[in-house]
């Protein structure tokens, strides 16, 4: 395989997430989400997430810049590293297809249980308004560790 073929293979675009990369989406790794700011500038931050088998789900406080960015421009890029091997990763580009209210904090508490083994509610500000950001993957690039190619 030539270097160009290896590069293309490493950055291969797929319409779905390969099955042998689903473990990253099912793990408690932290995602890095890039949104587009009001002047077109990138805004990247670490976020916790869940995967429902089709969509990536994020909890967000309505007062955050990310939330305002996504209301205005729904395109995102998300980077996820395998927690067991940071040289194995996913890049997912997608679109926010829904923003749901999390009025009873059910979703943020489930994420907090997944990542921290405790509810988030005791650490929240009084009157904090949370939403669930639902992202549909549209482009996926995998960055395999050499042993993934066997």
C-alpha positions in Angstrom: 0.0 0.0 0.0 1.4 3.4 -1.0 1.6 6.3 1.5 -1.2 8.0 -0.4 -3.4 4.9 -0.1 -2.7 4.6 3.6 -3.6 8.3 4.1 -6.9 7.8 2.2 -7.6 4.6 4.1 -7.0 6.4 7.5 -9.3 9.3 6.6 -11.9 7.2 4.8 -15.3 8.7 4.8 -18.2 6.5 5.7 -22.0 7.0 5.8 -22.2 5.0 9.1 -20.0 4.4 12.0 -18.1 1.1 11.7 -19.1 -1.5 14.1 -15.6 -2.0 15.5 -15.6 1.7 16.5 -18.9 1.7 18.4 -17.1 0.9 21.6 -15.8 4.5 21.6 -19.3 5.8 21.4 -20.5 3.5 24.2 -17.6 4.4 26.5 -17.3 7.3 29.0 -14.7 9.1 26.9 -15.0 12.9 26.7 -16.0 14.4 23.3 -14.6 17.6 21.9 -17.4 19.5 20.1 -16.7 22.3 17.6 -19.4 24.8 16.9 -19.4 27.9 14.8 -19.4 31.2 16.7 -21.4 34.4 15.7 -18.6 35.8 13.6 -17.8 32.4 12.0 -15.0 31.6 14.5 -14.7 28.0 15.7 -15.6 27.3 19.3 -14.4 24.0 20.8 -15.1 22.5 24.2 -15.0 19.2 26.0 -18.5 17.7 26.6 -19.9 14.5 27.9 -22.4 12.6 25.7 -24.5 9.6 25.2 -25.1 7.5 22.1 -28.6 6.0 21.3 -27.5 3.9 18.4 -28.3 6.6 15.8 -27.7 10.0 17.4 -25.2 11.6 19.7 -26.9 13.3 22.7 -25.4 16.1 24.7 -26.7 18.0 27.8 -26.3 21.7 27.6 -27.1 24.7 29.8 -29.1 27.2 27.8 -26.9 30.1 28.9 -23.7 28.6 27.3 -22.2 29.9 24.1 -22.4 26.4 22.5 -26.2 26.5 22.9 -26.4 29.9 21.2 -24.1 28.8 18.5 -26.2 25.6 17.8 -29.4 27.5 17.7 -28.0 29.8 15.0 -25.9 27.2 13.1 -26.6 23.5 13.6 -23.5 22.0 12.1 -20.9 20.5 14.4 -17.7 18.5 14.4 -17.0 16.1 17.2 -13.7 14.4 18.0 -13.7 11.3 20.2 -10.6 9.4 21.4 -10.7 5.7 22.4 -10.1 5.9 26.2 -7.9 2.8 26.0 -5.8 4.0 23.0 -5.7 7.7 22.1 -4.2 6.8 18.7 -7.6 5.3 17.7 -10.3 7.8 17.3 -13.4 9.0 15.5 -14.2 12.3 13.9 -18.0 12.9 13.4 -19.5 15.8 11.5 -23.2 16.2 11.8 -26.2 18.4 12.3 -28.3 19.1 15.3 -31.7 17.6 14.4 -33.5 18.5 17.6 -33.1 20.5 20.8 -35.3 19.0 23.5 -36.0 20.5 26.9 -34.7 18.6 29.9 -37.2 20.0 32.3 -36.9 17.4 35.0 -33.1 17.0 34.5 -33.6 13.3 33.6 -31.0 13.3 30.8 -28.3 15.4 32.6 -28.6 13.1 35.6 -28.3 10.0 33.5 -25.1 11.4 31.9 -23.8 12.4 35.3 -24.4 8.8 36.5 -22.6 7.4 33.4 -19.5 9.6 33.9 -19.4 10.4 37.6 -21.7 7.9 39.3 -23.8 10.6 40.9 -26.7 12.9 39.9 -25.8 16.3 38.5 -28.7 18.1 40.2 -27.0 18.9 43.5 -24.2 20.8 41.5 -26.6 22.8 39.4 -27.5 26.4 39.9 -31.1 27.2 41.0 -33.3 27.6 38.0 -30.7 26.3 35.6 -32.3 25.5 32.2 -31.0 22.4 30.5 -31.6 21.0 27.0 -30.7 17.8 25.2 -28.9 18.4 21.9 -29.5 15.6 19.4 -26.9 15.3 16.7 -27.2 13.1 13.5 -23.9 12.0 12.2 -23.5 12.7 8.5 -19.8 12.1 7.9 -17.5 9.8 9.9 -13.7 9.5 9.6 -11.9 6.8 11.6 -8.3 7.0 12.6 -7.3 3.4 13.1 -4.4 2.2 15.2 -2.3 -0.1 13.0 -3.6 -3.2 14.8 -7.2 -2.3 13.6 -6.1 -3.0 10.0 -5.4 -6.6 10.7 
